[in-house]
């Protein structure tokens, strides 16, 4: 971006084009804000509606709005089929977000070349000026989409983790514009072989090229496969590269365009100040009625669970939350300088904040090692309570339309995804128990897919309590429809997106009587500290599945709803569906994978108002649910004269 950009001439003022871009962005945010406001009005009306169908639109305006919403949902929920490369499935974002990202790209490219001739060599410098103005004007949008205390998210009712996907694609669009900007200047200088000379002698060119190189590194390192290699390292280098990029852009920009650099800096400062102020409030005891005189308000206990999972429990936390939100957890005494987001698995009525953390690598693995070590050594409850550790919380974050405003709710979870769906289920039932007018939900279908029966222990007690509470509600108000159907599918296929054959694989287990940690006695050699950690991680997931159907066979057969005689599992002989004998007789267990479409169709056929489908789990499960919601919405001709009601879909993930 040359220092004399203001000298560029063209048919349209470059400053005017910058204003046009933000007019488009503001219109999009305004439309999302209006939709969010209408959703709040609809939720309020349903809570106040005393008819038998509160979630069904009754006025002409809201019927029309529901029709437009249904049409928009079918278009935006749809996804392209996944592609498989060397046995790995790659999934696409829904067409809605893709359309928004594509629209932003088209607007930017049009503004970059509007009424300019790219073939005219005398216009190349004008294009260089123009693309520089358009590039730098997008910087504030990157920061508006990246902050956790997010203004756009607040207005549009969208969580920051969803906006972060747009943040990455806007950054890629900026990189493209910066490449145009640099390319046309190089093209102009290249006529006289001045490119090398300019990069050696022109300070603006040096700093501009440095900014482009840093931005290129940021874009490449932000790709999802690279982020997964080491998230902590990614965060640190991302922040450092950002600082270098902002400095280089500020030094490269002319005085009239430096305002576009100061705006994102101001947004960043606002986000950090707001986050740190809130974190200070929820973590310091002086702001809460703490029983102790300790400085820090939140202390957590760590309990190992089957499947390499650690349950983190914080009694009387210094923050409030709503079901479906997540929080960032930091424990410097176990995993220094690491902060990770975890879905809150408890509800406010519990008066404690519970998190379920799967041991992967880094801090999560350290949590599990610490929990396993102290769970084995300390048996005395009083001594165990002294092993709590000070933790720092940030949040909660996340935005989700309350399921209690919908007539029928279908909850899908794969593995740890139940940390989202179980609190939502419990919250609905808790409102039923309190006879709250806030809940208009009549039926809930809860579907949980887990790898082994041992994982049932994560939420077995909670789900049994839900069944008991629902039965109590039905006895108390027999004329009021209050139904919950729970289905738990057991499969050893952790990656639900793999839908190859129904082949089963033998399950190797290690016997334990309590589902807790075991130790190998095959040798007398004392293991090292590193080996102890490895044994702890492995053995806790090696649970005896003595009553696992199919002779300990891991089956991936798809089970149709209401199926009586399913196809047998190839390696086991017995049928792949079993109402297994279980420590939880009220919780029906099935072996195999659920057939998504019949489950959703059954719920929609009973719905007398708008329904909600919520899914949290592996990408394959989310993609399958999304695809079937679109199919059924189109099949039932929602709000197109058939009388069928709309379907709201929420897919919980942290970016595509």
Phi and psi in degrees as a GROMACS rama.xvg file:
@    title "Ramachandran Plot"
@    xaxis  label "Phi"
@    yaxis  label "Psi"
@TYPE xy
-64.7511  149.676  UNK-2
-68.3855  -14.037  UNK-3
-110.539  44.2715  UNK-4
-61.5633  -30.4798  UNK-5
-66.3845  -15.8763  UNK-6
-82.2772  -12.0289  UNK-7
-63.2147  136.03  UNK-8
-111.804  153.862  UNK-9
-172.713  171.178  UNK-10
-61.5112  -29.7271  UNK-11
-127.731  141.087  UNK-12
-61.594  134.226  UNK-13
-63.3406  -37.6371  UNK-14
-62.5847  -38.5742  UNK-15
-63.8584  -38.0673  UNK-16
-67.497  -35.5678  UNK-17
-61.8736  -41.536  UNK-18
-65.2005  -37.3309  UNK-19
-63.8561  -39.7208  UNK-20
-61.5648  -44.4221  UNK-21
-74.2735  -21.8629  UNK-22
-66.7188  -38.6854  UNK-23
-66.7941  -45.9025  UNK-24
-61.9699  -44.3125  UNK-25
-62.8019  -36.2993  UNK-26
-65.3142  -41.1115  UNK-27
-64.3048  -44.501  UNK-28
-65.4164  -38.6667  UNK-29
-62.8422  -40.8821  UNK-30
-63.8454  -41.6763  UNK-31
-66.1956  -37.0311  UNK-32
-65.134  -41.1742  UNK-33
-62.9858  -43.9563  UNK-34
-61.9378  -40.5551  UNK-35
-64.2243  -40.4523  UNK-36
-63.9385  -42.3216  UNK-37
-64.2127  -35.9899  UNK-38
-63.7958  -37.7368  UNK-39
-64.7819  -41.3069  UNK-40
-63.0573  -44.0805  UNK-41
-61.4462  -43.7853  UNK-42
-61.657  -41.1078  UNK-43
-65.9177  -42.2574  UNK-44
-62.6294  -41.491  UNK-45
-65.7488  -36.6759  UNK-46
-67.102  -27.952  UNK-47
-94.1269  -9.78886  UNK-48
-74.559  127.443  UNK-49
-101.714  5.29893  UNK-50
-77.2364  174.775  UNK-51
-76.3056  -14.3264  UNK-52
-128.601  68.45  UNK-53
-66.7494  -24.9326  UNK-54
-90.9395  9.53645  UNK-55
-101.416  126.979  UNK-56
-64.0139  138.741  UNK-57
-117.941  -32.5474  UNK-58
-85.3846  160.53  UNK-59
-61.9291  -39.4905  UNK-60
-63.0713  -48.6293  UNK-61
-74.2494  -25.2476  UNK-62
-67.5097  -41.3604  UNK-63
-64.2658  -41.0155  UNK-64
-64.6074  -39.3249  UNK-65
-64.4196  -36.1795  UNK-66
-64.8004  -48.0826  UNK-67
-62.3791  -39.1966  UNK-68
-63.4702  -42.2856  UNK-69
-63.2163  -42.1878  UNK-70
-64.951  -42.1955  UNK-71
-65.534  -38.5819  UNK-72
-63.9302  -43.5417  UNK-73
-60.0364  -37.067  UNK-74
-76.1298  -39.1823  UNK-75
-87.0023  -25.239  UNK-76
-76.1447  -24.6851  UNK-77
-61.0709  147.793  UNK-78
-132.782  154.842  UNK-79
-74.3448  149.981  UNK-80
-61.7048  145.079  UNK-81
-67.9919  155.393  UNK-82
-112.694  148.327  UNK-83
-114.294  126.205  UNK-84
-127.756  115.492  UNK-85
53.0075  41.582  UNK-86
82.9169  -2.31006  UNK-87
-103.829  130.024  UNK-88
-88.9378  135.844  UNK-89
-119.432  127.914  UNK-90
-108.832  148.373  UNK-91
-98.8463  154.665  UNK-92
-70.0916  157.476  UNK-93
-59.4921  160.034  UNK-94
-65.779  -26.1891  UNK-95
-60.6705  -60.8682  UNK-96
-59.4335  -38.9736  UNK-97
-60.8269  -40.1793  UNK-98
-64.347  -39.8493  UNK-99
-65.6394  -44.9034  UNK-100
-63.1457  -40.0524  UNK-101
-67.8613  -39.7522  UNK-102
-62.2532  -41.1502  UNK-103
-61.8364  -42.2353  UNK-104
-62.1221  -43.8765  UNK-105
-64.143  -43.79  UNK-106
-60.4317  -44.5963  UNK-107
-64.3178  -45.8381  UNK-108
-64.8057  -40.1424  UNK-109
-62.1545  -44.1646  UNK-110
-65.4946  -33.2749  UNK-111
-65.9562  -35.3779  UNK-112
-119.62  12.7094  UNK-113
-59.9418  120.335  UNK-114
58.1559  29.8604  UNK-115
-121.663  140.908  UNK-116
-97.6072  109.856  UNK-117
-71.36  -15.4493  UNK-118
-90.0628  -13.7343  UNK-119
-84.6934  114.454  UNK-120
-63.9376  -23.0226  UNK-121
-80.9684  -6.1054  UNK-122
-99.8471  -4.68088  UNK-123
-64.6112  -38.3319  UNK-124
-68.1619  -36.8363  UNK-125
-62.4719  -40.4026  UNK-126
-66.1004  -37.6199  UNK-127
-61.2318  -43.9088  UNK-128
-60.8286  -49.8431  UNK-129
-59.3843  -49.9598  UNK-130
-65.1306  -30.443  UNK-131
-65.55  -43.3263  UNK-132
-62.2994  -44.5829  UNK-133
-67.0043  -37.4786  UNK-134
-62.1513  -51.1198  UNK-135
-71.0323  -25.3906  UNK-136
-71.1522  -14.7843  UNK-137
-87.1579  -11.6292  UNK-138
-57.044  -43.4984  UNK-139
-59.2263  -32.0096  UNK-140
-65.8361  -35.3928  UNK-141
-57.9882  -43.2576  UNK-142
-78.7736  -30.7556  UNK-143
-63.7499  -29.5413  UNK-144
-91.8949  -9.65785  UNK-145
-104.079  -22.8475  UNK-146
-70.9434  145.773  UNK-147
-74.4169  -36.5874  UNK-148
-86.9652  83.8788  UNK-149
-102.83  121.857  UNK-150
-67.5395  -45.7715  UNK-151
-62.5481  -42.1809  UNK-152
-62.2468  -39.7233  UNK-153
-64.1221  -43.9598  UNK-154
-70.7275  -42.0582  UNK-155
-90.8384  -8.31737  UNK-156
70.9736  36.7657  UNK-157
-121.797  134.789  UNK-158
-68.7363  152.786  UNK-159
-63.0811  -30.6607  UNK-160
-65.7587  -28.697  UNK-161
-77.2852  -40.6999  UNK-162
-65.6229  -23.3353  UNK-163
-63.6612  -28.4311  UNK-164
-64.716  -44.0792  UNK-165
-65.6271  -36.0157  UNK-166
-55.3873  -45.1803  UNK-167
-67.7444  -38.6594  UNK-168
-75.508  -31.2628  UNK-169
-65.9632  -38.6395  UNK-170
-61.9614  -39.0258  UNK-171
-67.5955  -34.8372  UNK-172
-66.9818  -40.4141  UNK-173
-61.9393  -41.7039  UNK-174
-59.2455  -41.7704  UNK-175
-62.3343  -44.1156  UNK-176
-63.9292  -41.6872  UNK-177
-63.3305  -34.5291  UNK-178
-67.7682  -41.3407  UNK-179
-57.8305  -47.0266  UNK-180
-58.0675  -50.6723  UNK-181
-68.3597  -39.8155  UNK-182
-63.0001  -40.7674  UNK-183
-74.9287  -29.8551  UNK-184
-68.035  -42.2085  UNK-185
-62.6376  -38.2192  UNK-186
-64.0969  -40.2588  UNK-187
-69.245  -44.3572  UNK-188
-68.0221  -30.1843  UNK-189
-64.0864  -22.3431  UNK-190
-61.0768  -27.1774  UNK-191
-118.134  14.9863  UNK-192
56.0757  43.8737  UNK-193
-101.876  1.14392  UNK-194
-61.7636  -52.5951  UNK-195
-63.1841  -39.965  UNK-196
-63.0229  -44.2499  UNK-197
-64.2669  -40.6503  UNK-198
-68.5267  -22.7228  UNK-199
-88.0437  -33.59  UNK-200
-112.912  -25.4084  UNK-201
-91.0033  112.93  UNK-202
-61.7112  -38.5146  UNK-203
-64.1286  -40.5711  UNK-204
-65.7892  -40.4323  UNK-205
-60.038  -49.3452  UNK-206
-70.2395  -34.0629  UNK-207
-66.0588  -41.0209  UNK-208
-67.1417  -37.4331  UNK-209
-63.4568  -42.1808  UNK-210
-61.8025  -40.852  UNK-211
-64.8259  -42.1798  UNK-212
-62.7567  -43.6262  UNK-213
-63.6634  -43.4498  UNK-214
-62.6426  -38.6621  UNK-215
-60.768  -44.2403  UNK-216
-62.6843  -41.8507  UNK-217
-61.5762  -44.9485  UNK-218
-63.8322  -44.3494  UNK-219
-66.6309  -44.9838  UNK-220
-71.4054  -13.3426  UNK-221
-89.4636  -2.50371  UNK-222
-61.8409  142.955  UNK-223
-57.4926  -45.2941  UNK-224
-58.8714  -35.5428  UNK-225
-74.7642  -39.4336  UNK-226
-58.937  -36.5912  UNK-227
-71.4063  -19.0192  UNK-228
-63.849  -32.6487  UNK-229
-171.314  95.2621  UNK-230
-66.2822  -40.2204  UNK-231
-61.8466  -43.662  UNK-232
-63.7665  -39.4118  UNK-233
-59.9496  -45.0161  UNK-234
-61.977  -44.4958  UNK-235
-64.2486  -50.0481  UNK-236
-68.2966  -29.4839  UNK-237
-64.9598  -42.2219  UNK-238
-66.9663  -42.6866  UNK-239
-65.1397  -43.4808  UNK-240
-64.9123  -35.1763  UNK-241
-62.4891  -44.4653  UNK-242
-60.4272  -46.0144  UNK-243
-62.085  -38.4349  UNK-244
-65.7003  -45.3155  UNK-245
-63.1934  -41.8142  UNK-246
-62.888  -44.9418  UNK-247
-64.1024  -40.8749  UNK-248
-66.5342  -42.2434  UNK-249
-61.2122  -42.0719  UNK-250
-70.0854  -27.2246  UNK-251
-83.8378  -29.8514  UNK-252
-76.0971  153.296  UNK-253
-79.1151  167.518  UNK-254
-59.8912  -37.4632  UNK-255
-72.8712  -15.9557  UNK-256
-108.399  -2.33819  UNK-257
-64.3153  -20.6114  UNK-258
-60.685  -31.4105  UNK-259
-71.9357  -13.9374  UNK-260
-91.1736  -37.6177  UNK-261
-67.3441  -33.9274  UNK-262
-60.1936  -52.6105  UNK-263
-63.5145  -32.598  UNK-264
-63.1057  -42.415  UNK-265
-62.3547  -40.5156  UNK-266
-64.2791  -39.5389  UNK-267
-64.8054  -44.1347  UNK-268
-62.1742  -42.8926  UNK-269
-59.2159  -45.9315  UNK-270
-61.8125  -45.3206  UNK-271
-67.399  -43.7545  UNK-272
-62.7793  -44.0018  UNK-273
-63.8884  -42.3844  UNK-274
-65.2985  -46.2326  UNK-275
-69.5446  -35.2434  UNK-276
-64.6357  -44.7734  UNK-277
-66.7568  -40.8236  UNK-278
-63.9068  -37.0905  UNK-279
-62.3883  -41.7127  UNK-280
-64.0725  -45.8864  UNK-281
-79.9837  -13.3701  UNK-282
-107.383  -13.2797  UNK-283
-97.4756  134.591  UNK-284
-66.2094  -26.7833  UNK-285
-63.894  -18.4407  UNK-286
-93.8391  1.64517  UNK-287
-135.354  161.104  UNK-288
-84.5143  75.5967  UNK-289
-85.2143  143.166  UNK-290
-74.0746  -25.8281  UNK-291
-101.858  171.617  UNK-292
-103.406  16.6622  UNK-293
-68.7814  156.41  UNK-294
-70.74  -41.2726  UNK-295
-94.036  140.015  UNK-296
-86.3024  -25.9946  UNK-297
-112.962  123.327  UNK-298
-126.191  142.164  UNK-299
-124.42  147.073  UNK-300
-106.006  150.178  UNK-301
-122.337  123.926  UNK-302
-125.228  126.506  UNK-303
-77.2704  141.486  UNK-304
-129.83  160.76  UNK-305
-56.8649  150.962  UNK-306
85.3348  22.9718  UNK-307
59.5967  40.9916  UNK-308
-115.241  139.221  UNK-309
-112.58  127.856  UNK-310
-93.2361  120.033  UNK-311
-104.048  121.519  UNK-312
-119.403  126.341  UNK-313
-120.814  110.821  UNK-314
-77.4071  138.163  UNK-315
45.1987  61.294  UNK-316
-65.8627  161.159  UNK-317
-84.9619  18.5462  UNK-318
-143.338  158.106  UNK-319
-108.774  161.797  UNK-320
-154.83  169.625  UNK-321
-120.181  149.289  UNK-322
-55.1836  137.194  UNK-323
102.531  -8.60748  UNK-324
-90.1914  164.586  UNK-325
-126.826  166.73  UNK-326
-140.408  151.922  UNK-327
-94.2165  127.946  UNK-328
-113.092  133.836  UNK-329
-131.478  130.943  UNK-330
-133.482  96.2959  UNK-331
-67.8405  -25.6411  UNK-332
-76.0755  -15.6452  UNK-333
-112.244  -48.593  UNK-334
-129.67  85.0819  UNK-335
-61.193  141.539  UNK-336
59.9451  30.0754  UNK-337
-126.527  135.348  UNK-338
-131.861  127.411  UNK-339
-129.35  143.371  UNK-340
-85.6431  135.563  UNK-341
-136.645  138.582  UNK-342
-68.6326  136.806  UNK-343
-77.7223  118.359  UNK-344
-92.5263  0.459285  UNK-345
-114.051  171.351  UNK-346
-112.824  159.362  UNK-347
-55.9274  -31.0127  UNK-348
-62.5409  -19.9264  UNK-349
-73.5472  -17.6708  UNK-350
58.6761  24.503  UNK-351
-152.473  151.946  UNK-352
-105.864  119.535  UNK-353
-114.034  136.611  UNK-354
-128.112  141.527  UNK-355
-113.466  120.262  UNK-356
-117.867  117.187  UNK-357
-82.5678  133.868  UNK-358
-76.0973  111.037  UNK-359
-108.199  -80.2159  UNK-360
-155.942  168.388  UNK-361
70.2993  -133.88  UNK-362
-63.8834  -38.1918  UNK-363
-64.6947  -35.889  UNK-364
-70.0004  -34.9936  UNK-365
-66.4655  -37.1614  UNK-366
-58.3429  -45.4581  UNK-367
-68.3903  -38.8826  UNK-368
-62.9526  -43.6568  UNK-369
-62.9896  -45.5353  UNK-370
-63.8287  -41.0735  UNK-371
-65.5988  -41.287  UNK-372
-63.5672  -48.0778  UNK-373
-79.667  -22.5427  UNK-374
-71.0339  -30.1415  UNK-375
-82.4449  -36.5478  UNK-376
-82.0689  -38.2551  UNK-377
-105.233  114.96  UNK-378
-105.834  -24.1237  UNK-379
-72.9889  122.956  UNK-380
-58.5986  -35.5617  UNK-381
-67.92  -43.7523  UNK-382
-66.5689  -35.5736  UNK-383
-64.0239  -36.7367  UNK-384
-64.4487  -23.9021  UNK-385
-77.1767  -8.90818  UNK-386
-90.5197  10.1043  UNK-387
-67.3663  153.87  UNK-388
-124.032  145.383  UNK-389
-68.1075  131.63  UNK-390
-127.485  153.842  UNK-391
-113.067  133.05  UNK-392
-112.338  148.242  UNK-393
-138.329  126.352  UNK-394
129.954  -154.484  UNK-395
-80.0135  161.727  UNK-396
-126.15  166.149  UNK-397
111.018  138.929  UNK-398
-129.029  130.646  UNK-399
-148.802  129.865  UNK-400
-62.9331  128.076  UNK-401
-58.6351  127.052  UNK-402
-62.3036  -21.7205  UNK-403
-70.1503  -5.36545  UNK-404
-94.0794  4.50145  UNK-405
-111.64  152.607  UNK-406
-68.3371  -53.9183  UNK-407
-119.603  141.701  UNK-408
-127.769  131.499  UNK-409
-118.066  122.686  UNK-410
-114.042  119.377  UNK-411
-111.618  135.875  UNK-412
-141.38  140.531  UNK-413
-115.745  115.077  UNK-414
61.2953  -120.394  UNK-415
-69.2861  -8.03222  UNK-416
-61.5069  -16.3907  UNK-417
-66.4899  -16.3334  UNK-418
-63.8558  -20.6817  UNK-419
-90.5789  -47.8369  UNK-420
-76.9614  -33.0506  UNK-421
-63.7342  -47.5705  UNK-422
-61.2692  -35.8814  UNK-423
-63.9996  -42.9048  UNK-424
-62.2374  -47.2317  UNK-425
-64.4755  -35.5759  UNK-426
-65.9663  -40.6679  UNK-427
-62.3769  -46.4379  UNK-428
-66.0979  -36.5687  UNK-429
-62.513  -37.8283  UNK-430
-68.1438  -35.783  UNK-431
-61.1899  -44.3897  UNK-432
-62.1417  -38.7271  UNK-433
-85.9157  3.7111  UNK-434
54.6742  37.3721  UNK-435
-71.2881  136.73  UNK-436
-76.7433  -6.11571  UNK-437
-73.9016  -22.1524  UNK-438
-99.4866  123.197  UNK-439
-108.608  4.30115  UNK-440
-71.4292  136.89  UNK-441
-108.008  -36.6907  UNK-442
-136.415  141.662  UNK-443
-130.266  130.151  UNK-444
-110.717  116.125  UNK-445
-108.806  120.763  UNK-446
-123.19  125.572  UNK-447
-130.259  125.542  UNK-448
-107.855  121.655  UNK-449
-127.502  161.46  UNK-450
-78.1102  -37.0339  UNK-451
-147.716  163.502  UNK-452
-63.389  -25.4554  UNK-453
-60.5574  -31.9928  UNK-454
-69.3427  -15.7624  UNK-455
-61.6311  -26.1237  UNK-456
-64.3708  -18.4695  UNK-457
-58.8341  -43.6484  UNK-458
-131.251  16.71  UNK-459
-58.9825  -48.0538  UNK-460
-63.3429  -41.5029  UNK-461
-64.6829  -42.1025  UNK-462
-68.5548  -36.0027  UNK-463
-63.9316  -38.9008  UNK-464
-64.7163  -36.8025  UNK-465
-61.9433  -45.4839  UNK-466
-60.8961  -42.7586  UNK-467
-65.2302  -40.5816  UNK-468
-66.784  -38.6878  UNK-469
-64.5033  -42.2449  UNK-470
-62.6577  -37.6374  UNK-471
-65.8857  -39.7853  UNK-472
-64.2302  -39.0903  UNK-473
-67.6523  -36.5942  UNK-474
-69.7754  -37.4748  UNK-475
-72.4492  -38.8755  UNK-476
-130.905  77.46  UNK-477
-65.445  -20.4359  UNK-478
-87.2961  -7.36402  UNK-479
-99.8837  131.151  UNK-480
-74.6527  115.431  UNK-481
-141.605  100.402  UNK-482
-129.337  137.154  UNK-483
-132.349  126.242  UNK-484
-117.947  121.057  UNK-485
-110.245  130.313  UNK-486
-132.459  127.837  UNK-487
-119.904  120.045  UNK-488
-105.595  130.421  UNK-489
-108.649  126.594  UNK-490
-149.871  147.321  UNK-491
-90.1442  3.6763  UNK-492
-88.2893  97.5995  UNK-493
-64.9529  -36.6959  UNK-494
-90.0583  94.343  UNK-495
-66.1424  -15.2046  UNK-496
-73.2467  -14.2043  UNK-497
-82.909  108.892  UNK-498
-120.058  48.1706  UNK-499
-73.4414  -114.847  UNK-500
-93.7257  176.009  UNK-501
-91.6771  25.443  UNK-502
-65.8355  148.321  UNK-503
-112.908  155.308  UNK-504
-123.979  143.138  UNK-505
-60.3514  144.224  UNK-506
-103.261  120.856  UNK-507
-93.0585  122.131  UNK-508
-125.626  164.791  UNK-509
-128.226  125.232  UNK-510
-71.1295  136.417  UNK-511
-143.123  152.006  UNK-512
-89.703  -23.5511  UNK-513
-117.955  -0.0907917  UNK-514
78.7743  10.8585  UNK-515
-99.0003  -168.484  UNK-516
-69.0928  143.803  UNK-517
-129.293  163.899  UNK-518
-127.572  143.834  UNK-519
-76.4336  139.146  UNK-520
-115.686  23.1175  UNK-521
-75.0057  -21.2592  UNK-522
-134.774  162.109  UNK-523
-96.3336  -3.58198  UNK-524
-70.5505  134.395  UNK-525
-78.2358  122.527  UNK-526
-70.4752  153.724  UNK-527
-74.9132  173.52  UNK-528
-61.9658  -40.9247  UNK-529
-65.0644  -41.3285  UNK-530
-67.0553  -34.6559  UNK-531
-59.4124  -43.3908  UNK-532
-62.7649  -42.5657  UNK-533
-64.6935  -41.4577  UNK-534
-61.8935  -42.0866  UNK-535
-61.2287  -43.5409  UNK-536
-65.4015  -42.1457  UNK-537
-73.9164  -46.6169  UNK-538
-70.6648  -28.143  UNK-539
-67.8349  -26.6487  UNK-540
-89.3072  -6.36668  UNK-541
-94.3216  84.123  UNK-542
-103.549  139.712  UNK-543
-67.8609  120.457  UNK-544
-108.734  62.19  UNK-545
-61.8214  -30.0273  UNK-546
-103.684  14.0229  UNK-547
-67.0048  126.298  UNK-548
-66.8989  158.408  UNK-549
79.9882  28.4005  UNK-550
53.6246  50.673  UNK-551
58.0391  45.2069  UNK-552
-108.283  131.391  UNK-553
-89.2505  111.963  UNK-554
-111.811  139.044  UNK-555
-112.878  21.0804  UNK-556
-62.8228  140.888  UNK-557
-86.0898  129.149  UNK-558
-103.27  122.046  UNK-559
-79.4949  144.728  UNK-560
-63.6767  133.921  UNK-561
77.6849  8.41879  UNK-562
-69.9953  130.624  UNK-563
-97.1089  -44.6836  UNK-564
-124.516  77.4176  UNK-565
-69.699  166.292  UNK-566
-66.2578  140.468  UNK-567
-69.1668  153.385  UNK-568
-73.5549  127.832  UNK-569
-53.9697  -34.5599  UNK-570
-97.6326  -0.267725  UNK-571
-116.73  -30.1353  UNK-572
93.3225  -56.3809  UNK-573
-66.5375  163.871  UNK-574
-62.7625  152.46  UNK-575
-83.4094  -2.30509  UNK-576
-116.866  129.896  UNK-577
-142.037  139.168  UNK-578
-89.5376  83.3235  UNK-579
-70.3603  153.284  UNK-580
-70.8331  129.735  UNK-581
-142.103  152.173  UNK-582
-59.9661  -18.4913  UNK-583
-113.768  86.9985  UNK-584
-62.2761  -22.3539  UNK-585
-84.1871  -3.08721  UNK-586
-109.472  105.508  UNK-587
-69.8914  127.197  UNK-588
-109.191  135.149  UNK-589
-126.952  145.779  UNK-590
-103.591  130.294  UNK-591
126.131  -163.538  UNK-592
-115.937  143.663  UNK-593
-74.6014  145.826  UNK-594
-87.1348  111.55  UNK-595
-66.7105  -46.8284  UNK-596
-60.0259  -47.8065  UNK-597
-61.7301  -33.109  UNK-598
-64.9233  -46.7322  UNK-599
-68.649  -41.1988  UNK-600
-60.5952  -41.6187  UNK-601
-60.4639  -41.487  UNK-602
-67.7844  -41.283  UNK-603
-68.3055  -33.1706  UNK-604
-67.2451  -25.6728  UNK-605
-89.8381  -11.9269  UNK-606
-70.799  134.372  UNK-607
-105.169  -1.7449  UNK-608
-150.026  -164.218  UNK-609
-66.9217  140.591  UNK-610
-109.012  162.748  UNK-611
-129.781  134.541  UNK-612
-120.063  123.019  UNK-613
-124.048  133.005  UNK-614
-135.362  139.595  UNK-615
-144.321  119.321  UNK-616
170.338  -161.283  UNK-617
-59.9997  157.814  UNK-618
-57.1804  -35.0948  UNK-619
-64.8697  -41.457  UNK-620
-65.1985  -45.2384  UNK-621
-61.6179  -42.5865  UNK-622
-65.4314  -39.1901  UNK-623
-65.382  -44.2459  UNK-624
-64.3969  -45.9754  UNK-625
-59.5936  -43.803  UNK-626
-64.8722  -38.1636  UNK-627
-75.9763  -31.6676  UNK-628
-62.9331  -43.7655  UNK-629
-62.367  -43.838  UNK-630
-61.9672  -47.271  UNK-631
-70.2034  -34.9887  UNK-632
-62.6454  -41.2833  UNK-633
-71.7217  -39.8522  UNK-634
-62.1961  -40.3115  UNK-635
-85.454  -3.6148  UNK-636
51.6415  57.8424  UNK-637
-55.591  126.527  UNK-638
54.6881  37.0857  UNK-639
-125.112  36.0129  UNK-640
99.5994  -7.38424  UNK-641
-88.1798  -16.0386  UNK-642
88.5023  -6.65281  UNK-643
-68.1194  147.351  UNK-644
-96.8355  164.578  UNK-645
-72.0776  165.351  UNK-646
-130.015  119.529  UNK-647
-97.6579  131.751  UNK-648
-117.122  133.029  UNK-649
-127.193  121.184  UNK-650
-110.442  118.457  UNK-651
-92.4613  118.976  UNK-652
-156.8  175.296  UNK-653
-114.938  55.7571  UNK-654
100.969  148.819  UNK-655
